[in-house]
């Protein structure tokens, strides 16, 4: 049973987190120390350096060859069942969306196991709980945080690609994303985007269009393919094409003429020169004057040719490539991969990481929790209200975290035969407050960060009474 000493031990682990959070809050709300750019820099440091090194230090002490696989399987099944339910929710309801899939998955399945869970459960069930929680943290860092990153990167890539094309509605009208709908996920256009647009132009070039029998994005025969691959969509011999962050892909009409040598040419009206420049076709004054001289010879109207929208397979290919390129540059992924590789080697050969390397990593990793909570306080100070997500969203996040999460874990644990104290430890672990790392990711990718902010703050405030409640209820359980 928990006594006064155990209560102090739990508060001893939680209170420093609140100190770091309040410092972040006060530095913005009262002291005005940081500018918005500096606040973004703090969050960037946490996401790119502090969290990856912290993850690495969590993983390397684990012995992957000696783990309680039943509780690991139960934890894995909980996540899989959650994903399946969210997929069905997206398919059969109009309210479902990929954005909410990411958020709900994180709220249900990614608690603050290490910082809050270990002292709380150690006070309840003794030292037997610590290795079990470390193993769950290990799976979170290696598998589930990586999956979360993949989902965030997929969402970012999908939004990025959608901003490259004018959307053609069913009624034939064109629409583009408004400024409020755009998300700043990078201004550089990848090489694959250029290749995709070129591929689309080749397909559209086989049809009759406003630029003659040769497609708009035709590549000169004498152009070097290797040069195009190395430079992206660069200057071509016959035409120069450039892509803006959001190209204006509109049909352009003109006049078609027959020159003296029998070749088909086109005239360009003065009002259309700017449109050509937007598409990246450099029209010189001499060429323009030459076409104006031909205006009186033959005038023939031509049909407008719409810029072809990318096929789903091409867009999917581009999204996958972009996700891959972003992930291999993400230190969070490499921290998990290198951590599990070293854990396997160290456990097999019974060796330790050289001290010079270990200290070089831990000097950064020790800032992870403190800076994460500091970033949380900064974000809270920048919001107009403490409960910035609204009371309904806050209440739903608490229900998902403290009710649905433990219920799912209990069901999957019973299904794989987890019993006794291990079962009870798993249930209380699932009812722990929201983890800090999901908030860092949500802030980094600009998705429902206010919900995670509220979930972390209120979760830390409610962890003790809710933990005690589950402890008492499970005391009457026959499992």
LOFIDREN-888526 format. One record per residue: x, y, z of N, C-alpha, C in turn; residue in three letters. Coordinates in steps of 0.1 Angstrom, whole numbers, plus 5000, padded with zeros to 4 digits. Example, Ala and Ser with C-alpha at 12.3 -4.5 7.8 and 13.67 -1.06 7.14 Angstrom:
residues 2
513249435078512349555078513249675078Ala512849785071513749895071512950005079Ser
end
This chain:
residues 479
500849885000500050005000500950135000Unk500450234994501250354993501150435006Unk502350475011502350555023502850695020Unk503050775030503550915029504850925022Unk505750835025507050835018506950815003Unk506050724999505850694985505250814978Unk504250884985503651004979504751104976Unk505651134986506751224984507651184972Unk507851054971508751004960508151034946Unk506751024945506151054933506151204930Unk505851284940505951424938507351474935Unk508351404940509751434938510051424923Unk509451334916509751314902508851404893Unk507751454898506851534890507051684891Unk507451724903507551864906508551934898Unk509751884895510751944887510251974872Unk509351894868508751914854507952044854Unk507152064865506352184866507252304867Unk508352294874509252414875509752454862Unk510252354853510752384840509552454831Unk508352394833507252444825506952594829Unk506952614842506552754847507652854843Unk508852814842509952904838509752944823Unk509352844815509052874801507852964800Unk506852944808505653024808505953164812Unk506653184823506953314828507953394819Unk508853324812509753394803509053464791Unk507853414788507153474777506053564783Unk505253524792504053594797504353714805Unk505353704813505653814823507053884820Unk508053804817509353864816509753904801Unk508953854792509153894777510653874773Unk511253754776512653734774512853694759Unk511953604754512253544741511253604730Unk511853614718511053654706510453534700Unk509453544691508853424685509853344677Unk510853404671511853324664512653244673Unk512953304685513753234695512953114701Unk511653134702510753024707510752914698Unk510752944685510752834675512052764675Unk513152834678514452774679514552684691Unk513952714702513952624714513252494710Unk512052504704511352384700512152304690Unk512852364681513652294671514752224678Unk515452284687516452214695515952094702Unk514852104708514251994715513951874706Unk513351904694512951804685514051734678Unk515151814675516251764667517451714675Unk517651754687518751714695518451654708Unk517651724716517351674730516651544730Unk515551534723514651414723515451294716Unk516151314705516851194699517951134709Unk518651224715519751174724519051114737Unk517951174741517251114753516750974749Unk516150964737515650834733516850724732Unk517950774727519150674726519550624740Unk519650714749520050674763518950584770Unk517650594766516650504771516850364765Unk517350354753517350224746518550144749Unk519750204750520950124750521150034762Unk520550064774520649974785519849844784Unk518849834775517949724774518649604769Unk518249484775518649354769517549304761Unk517549314748516449274739516249114739Unk517249044744517148894744516348844756Unk516148924766515448884779514448994782Unk513248974776512149064777510848984780Unk509949054787508648994790507749014777Unk507848914768507248924755505648934756Unk505148874766503648884767503149024769Unk503849104778503349234780503749324768Unk504849284761505149354749504149334738Unk503749204736502649174727501349244730Unk501049244743499749314747499849464744Unk500949524746501149664743501049684728Unk501649594720501649614705500249594700Unk499549494706498149474701497249594704Unk497549654716496749774719496849884708Unk498149904703498350004693497749964680Unk497849834676497249784664495749794664Unk495149754675493649764676493249914675Unk493950004681493650144680493750194665Unk494750154658494950194644493750144636Unk493450014638492349954630491050024632Unk490750054645489550134648489550274641Unk490650334642490750464635490650464620Unk491150354614491050334600489550314596Unk488850234604487450214601486650344604Unk487050414613486350544616486550644604Unk487750644598487950724586487150674574Unk486950544573486250494561484750514562Unk484250494574482750484575482150614581Unk482850714585482350834590482950954583Unk482151064582482651184576483551264585Unk483451244598484251314607485751264608Unk485951144603487251084604488251154595Unk489451174599490551234590491851174595Unk492851184586494251144589494851224600Unk494551354601495051444611494551394625Unk493251354626492751314639493151174642Unk493451094632494050964634495350974642Unk496251064637497551084644497351124658Unk496451224660496251284674495651184683Unk494651114679493951014688494850904691Unk495650854681496550744684497550784694Unk498050904693499050954703498450964717Unk497251014718496651034731496350904738Unk495950804731495550674737496750594741Unk497850594732498850494733500250544738Unk500450664739501850714742501850794755Unk501850724767501950794780503350824784Unk503450904795504650944801505150834810Unk505650724804505950604812507250624820Unk508250684815509550684821509650784833Unk509250904831509451014841508450994852Unk507150974849506050964859505850824863Unk505850734853505450594856506350514865Unk507650534864508550454872508450484887Unk508450604891508350634906506950594911Unk505850624903504550594907504350444909Unk504650364899504450214899505450144909Unk506650204911507550144920506950164934Unk506350274937505650294950504550194952Unk503850154941502650074942503049924942Unk503949884933504249734931505649694933Unk506549784937507849754940508749754928Unk509949694930511049704920510649614907Unk509749524909509349444897508849524886Unk508249634889507649724878508649794869Unk509849824875510749904867511249834854Unk511749704854512149654841510949634831Unk509749614836508649604827508349744820Unk508449844828508249984822509350024812Unk510549984816511650014807511449944793Unk510949824794510749744781509649814773Unk508649864779507549934772508050064766Unk508950134774509550254769510450224757Unk511150114758511950064747511150054734Unk510049984735509249964723508650094718Unk508250184727507850314723508850394714Unk510050394719511150464713511550404699Unk511550274699512050204687510950204676Unk509750164680508750134670507650244669Unk507050284680505850364679506250514677Unk507250564682507650704679508150704664Unk508750604659509150594645507850594636Unk506850514640505650514632504950654633Unk504950714644504450844646505150944636Unk506450944636507151024627506751004612Unk506650874608506250844595504850904591Unk503950894601502650954598502651104597Unk503451164606503551314605504251354591Unk505251274587505951314575505051284563Unk504251174563503351154552502351264551Unk501851304562500851424562501451544556Unk502751574561503451694556503651684541Unk504051564536504351544522503051564514Unk501951504519500751514512500251654510Unk500351734521500051874520500951954510Unk502251924511503151984502502851964488Unk502551834484502251804470500951874466Unk499951874475498651934471498752084468Unk499852144474500052294472500752314458Unk501152214451501852234439500952244427Unk499652204429498752194417497452274420Unk496952324409495552384410494552264410Unk493652274420492752164422491552194412Unk491152094404490052114395488852044401Unk487752124404486652074411485751994401Unk484751924406483851844398483051934388Unk482752054392481952144384482752214373Unk484052184373484952244362485752364367Unk485452414378486152534383487452494390Unk488352594390489652574396489752644409Unk490452574418490652634432492052604436Unk492552694445493852674451493652684466Unk494652644473494652654488494752804492Unk493852844501493952974506495152984515Unk495453114519496653134528496453064541Unk495153064546494953004559495052854559Unk494852794547494952644545496352594543Unk497252684539498652644536499352624549Unk500252524549501152494560502552504556Unk503352574564504752594561505552474563Unk505752394553506452264554507652264545Unk508152384541509352384533509052454519Unk509952534515509752604502510552544491Unk511452444493512152384482511352284475Unk511452284462510752184454511652074451Unk511351954455512251834453512451804438Unk513551734436513851684422512751594417Unk512151514426511151424421509851504416Unk509651624422508551704417508751744403Unk509951784400510351824386510151704377Unk510651584381510451474373509051434370Unk508151454381506751424380506151514370Unk506451644371505851744362506251724347Unk507551684346507951654332507251524327Unk507051424335506351304331504951344327Unk504251434334502951474331502851544318Unk503851624316503951704303504151614291Unk504851504293505051414282503751354278Unk502951314288501651254286500751354279Unk500751484284499851584278500351624265Unk501651614262502151654249501651574238Unk501251454240500751374229499351414224Unk498751504232497451564228497651694222Unk496751744215496751874209496651984219Unk497652074220497552184230497952314224Unk497852414232498052554228499452594224Unk500352494225501752524222502252444210Unk501352384203501652304191501752164194Unk502352084185502351944186503351894196Unk504251974200505251934210504851994224Unk504951904234504451944247505152064253Unk504452124263504952244270506252214277Unk506352094283507552064290508451964283Unk508551974269509351894261510851914264Unk511551804266512951814268513751804255Unk514651894253515451894241516251764240Unk516451714228517151584225518651604229Unk519151724228520551744231520851764245Unk519751774253519951804268520451674274Unk521351694284521851584291520951534302Unk520551404302519651354313520351364326Unk521651334326522351344339522351484345Unk522451584337522451714342521151754348Unk520051704341518751734347518551664360Unk519051544362518951464374519651534385Unk520851594382521651654392521151794396Unk520551854387520151994390518652014392Unk517851904391516451914393515851954379Unk514852034380514252084367514952214363Unk516052204356516852324352516552374338Unk517452464334517252514321517452414310Unk516552404300516652314289516952394277Unk517452314267517952384255516852454248Unk515752394246514652464238513852554247Unk513652524260512852604268513452604282Unk513252704290513652714304512452704312Unk512452604322511252584330511652604344Unk510852674352511152684366509752664374Unk509852614386508652584394508652674406Unk507552744408507452824420506852734431Unk506952774444506352694454504952654452Unk504152734445502752694441502552744427Unk502852664417502752704403501352744399Unk501252834390499952874385499752794373Unk498952684374498752594362497452624355Unk497452724347496252764340496452754325Unk495352724318495352714304495652844298Unk496452844287496752974281496452954266Unk495753044261495353034247496153144238Unk496153114225496953204217496453184202Unk497253234193496953224179497953134172Unk497553054162498452964155498653014141Unk499853024136500253074123501152974116Unk501152994102502052914094503153004089Unk504352964092505553044087505853014073Unk506853094067507253074053507852934051Unk508452874061509152744059508152634061Unk506952664063505952554065505752504079Unk506452564089506352514102505252584110Unk504652514119503552574126504152654138Unk503652784139504152864150502952924157Unk503152994168502153054176502453194179Unk501453274179501653414183501253424198Unk501853524204501553554218501053694220Unk499953704226499353834228500153904240Unk500254034240501054104250500554064264Unk499254054266498654024279499053884284Unk499553804275499853664279501353644283Unk502153744281503553724283503853694298Unk503153774306503353754321502953604325Unk501853554318501453424322502553324318Unk503153344306504253254302505353264311Unk505653384316506753394325506553314338Unk505253324343504853244355505053094353Unk504853054341505152904338506552874336Unk507452984335508852954334509352964320Unk508552994310508953004296509453144293Unk510753154290511253284288511053334274Unk510253434272509853484259510653614257Unk511553614248512353734245511553834237Unk511953964237511254074230511254044215Unk512453994210512553974196511553864191Unk511453754199510453654195509053704196Unk508753794205507453844206507153934194Unk508054024190507854104179507754024166Unk508453914165508353834153506953774152Unk506453734163505153674163504053774160Unk504253904165503354004162503354034147Unk504454024140504554054125503753944118Unk503553824123502853714117501353724119Unk500953814128499553814132498653834120Unk499053914110498153954098498153844088Unk499053744088499153644078498053544080Unk498053474091497053374093496553374108Unk495253374110494753374124493853254125Unk494153174134493353054136493153034151Unk491953014156491752994170492152844173Unk492652834185492952694190492252664203Unk492052544205491352504218492352514230Unk491652544241492452554253492752414258Unk493952404263494352264268494552284283Unk493952214291494052214306495352144310Unk495952204320497152134325496652004332Unk497251894329496751764334497151754349Unk496151714357496451684371497251554372Unk498051544382498851424384497951304387Unk498351194383497651074386497951034400Unk497050954406497150914420498450834422Unk498750744413499950664415501250754415Unk501250854406502450944406502551024418Unk501451074423501451154436501851064447Unk501350944448501650854459503150824458Unk503750804446505150774445505950894450Unk505551014447506251134451506151154466Unk505051124472504851134486505751034493Unk505750914489506650804495508150844494Unk508550894483509950944481510251054491Unk509351154492509551264501509651224515Unk508651134519508751084533510051014536Unk510450934526511750854528512950954530Unk512951054521514051154522514051234535Unk512851264540512751334552513151254564Unk512751124564512951034575514451004577Unk515150984566516550944567517451064572Unk516851184572517551304577517051334591Unk516151254597515551284610516351214621Unk516951284630517751224640517051134650Unk515651154651514851064659514850924654Unk514750904641514850774635516150704638Unk517250784635518550724637518850694651Unk518350774660518550744675517950604678Unk516750584673516150454676516850334669Unk517250354656517950244649519350214655Unk520150324658521450304664521350244678Unk520350294685520150244699519850094700Unk518950044691518649904691519849814686Unk520549874676521749794672522749784683Unk523049894690523949884701523449794712Unk522149804715521649724726521749574723Unk521549534710521749394706523249354708Unk524149444703525549404704526049404718Unk525649504726526149514740525549394748Unk524349354746523749244754524449114750Unk524749094737525348974733526848954737Unk527549064736529049064740529349114754Unk528249154761528449204775529449314776Unk529249414767530149534767529349664770Unk530049764773529349894775529850004765Unk529050104763529450214755530650284761Unk531650314753532850384758532350514765Unk533050544776532550654784532650794777Unk533650814768533750934761532550964752Unk532050854746530950864737529650874746Unk529550804756528350804765528150944771Unk529251004776529151134782528851244771Unk529351224759529051324748527551324745Unk526951204746525551194743524651244755Unk525051204767524151234778524251384782Unk525351454778525351594781524251674774Unk523751614763522651674755521351614760Unk521351484762520151404766519551454779Unk520451494788519951544801519151674800Unk519251744789518351854787517051824781Unk516851694777515651654770514351684777Unk514151634789512951644797512651794801Unk513751854806513651994810513252084799Unk513952074788513752164776512352134770Unk511952004771510551974765509552044774Unk509652034787508652104795508752254794Unk510052304792510252454790509552494777Unk509652414767508952444754507452434756Unk506952344764505552334767505052464774Unk505852514783505452644790505452754781Unk506452764771506452874761505152864753Unk504852744748503652724740502452774747Unk502352734760501152764768501052914769Unk502152984771502153134773501753204760Unk501953144748501653204736500153184732Unk499453104739498053084737497153184744Unk496053224738495153324745494553274758Unk494353134759493753074771494652964775Unk494452924788495152814794494652684787Unk493352664786492852554779492552604764Unk493652604757493552664743492852584733Unk492652454736491952364727490452364729Unk489952424739488552424742488152324753Unk487152344760486752244771486352114765Unk485652114754485151984749486351894744Unk487351954737488451884733489351834744Unk489451924755490151884767489551764774Unk488251774775487551654782487651524774Unk487551534760487751414752489151364753Unk490151444754491451394755491751324768Unk491151374779491251314792490551174792Unk489351164785488651034784489450934776Unk490050984765490850894757492050844765Unk492650934772493950894779493650804791Unk492750844800492550784813491450674813Unk490650664802489650554802489850454791Unk489850514778489950424767491250344766Unk492350424768493650354768493850234777Unk493550254790493550144799492650024796Unk491450064791490449954787491049874775Unk491549934765492149864754493349774759Unk494149834767495349754772494849634780Unk493849654788493249544796492749434788Unk492049474777491449364768492549294761Unk493549364755494649294748495549204758Unk495749254770496449174780495749054784Unk494449054786493648934789493748844777Unk493748894765493748804753495048724752Unk496148774756497448704755497848634768Unk496948644778497248564790498048634800Unk498148764800498848844811498048844823Unk498648804835497948794847498748854859Unk498048864870498748904882499249054883Unk500349074889500849214891501349264877Unk501749184868502149234855500949294848Unk499749224849498549284843498149414849Unk498249424863497949554870498949664866Unk500249624865501249724861500949784847Unk500549694838500249734825499049834824Unk497949804832496849884832497150024838Unk497850034849498150164855499150244845Unk500050164839500950234829500150294818Unk499150234813498250284802497550404806Unk497250424820496550534825497450654829Unk498650644826499650754829499350874821Unk499750994825499451114817500151114803Unk499751204795500251214781501751234781Unk502451164772503951184771504251314765Unk505551364768506051494764506451484749Unk507051374745507551364732506451384721Unk505251324722504251354712503851494711Unk503951574723503751714722504751784713Unk506051744715507151804708506951774693Unk506551654689506251624675505151704670Unk504051714678502851794673503251944671Unk504051994680504452134678505352154666Unk506252054664507152054652506452054639Unk505351974639504651954626503352034626Unk503052114636501952204636500652134634Unk500352034643499151954643498651934657Unk497552004660496851994673497752004685Unk498752094684499652104696498952154708Unk497852234706497152284718496452174726Unk496052074719495451954725496451884734Unk497651864728498651794736499151874747Unk499252004745499552094756498652084768Unk497352084765496352064776496451934782Unk496651824774496651694779497851664788Unk499051724785500151714793499951784807Unk499551904806499351984818498351924828Unk497151894823496151834832496451694835Unk497151624826497451484829498451474841Unk499451564841500351564853499651604866Unk498651694864497851734876496951614882Unk496451534873495551424877496251294879Unk497551284876498151154876498051084890Unk498251154900498251094913496851044917Unk495751124917494451064921493950954911Unk494250964898493750864889494650734891Unk495950754894496750634896496250564909Unk495950634919495450574932494150504929Unk493250564921491950504918492150374911Unk492950364901493250234894493850134903Unk494750184912495450094921494350024931Unk493450104936492450044945491449954937Unk491049994925490149914918490749774914Unk492049784909492749664905493049574917Unk492949624929493149544941492049444943Unk490849474938489749384939489649294927Unk490549304917490549224905491049084908Unk490448994901490948854902492048814892Unk492448904884493448884874494848874881Unk
end
